[in-house]
Amino acid sequence: MTLSTPSFPACDEQLLLAGCLAHDRAAQQQLYLRYKTAMFSCALRILNDRALAQDALQDAFVAVFQQLATFEQRSTLGAWIRRIVVQMALQTLRREQRMEVYDQERHREPLVPWHDGLTGEALAQAIAELPAGYRAVFCLVEVEGYLHREVAELLGISEGTSKSQLHQAKRLLQVKLAFLYR
């Protein structure tokens, strides 16, 4: 079955929102198409697994369409959807029991400065290799722009733990990347 998709201009979020609230399949499809790439990237950064990220994305969009009537427009629609995607990715992470206990004693390497030739690919790989908890905090704060109090609420940890995990994530990234460029 092919849906004909009317054009919803990028600036007319209200029209798209109204269509989705009226259960217009074309509007729902357009909303999904508009946000799926950015939201998949967000889920992937947290989960570090394409299949899990895709599952979280699908679950998130089901939740988006179920909860759309509760959207109060205190933020942009995209920010509201991103929050749901982050929550689904974190639920998936917990469900998969991938929050690792990290043995800090095994990784006592000296800190060295960053290398000027750092590539985005090397950084992405180093982030992907972080323990899941550190990676989640790092991505939420440094990539997605969440505040530590928001991360603490999302992950069910204290604000101090969020700050500590971010510090440890940065320390591990520095060690991993310095090792690559020795």
Protein Blocks (a to p, Z undefined) as FASTA:
>chain_A
ZZddddddfklmmlmmmmmmnopaklmmmmmmmmmmmmmmmmmmmnopaklmmmmmmmmm
mmmmmmmmmpgolacfklmmmmmmmmmmmmmmmmnopaccddfklmcccdddddfklcfk
lmmmmmmmpcfklmmmmmmmmmnopafklmmmmnopafklmmmmmmmmmmmmmmmmmmmm
ZZ
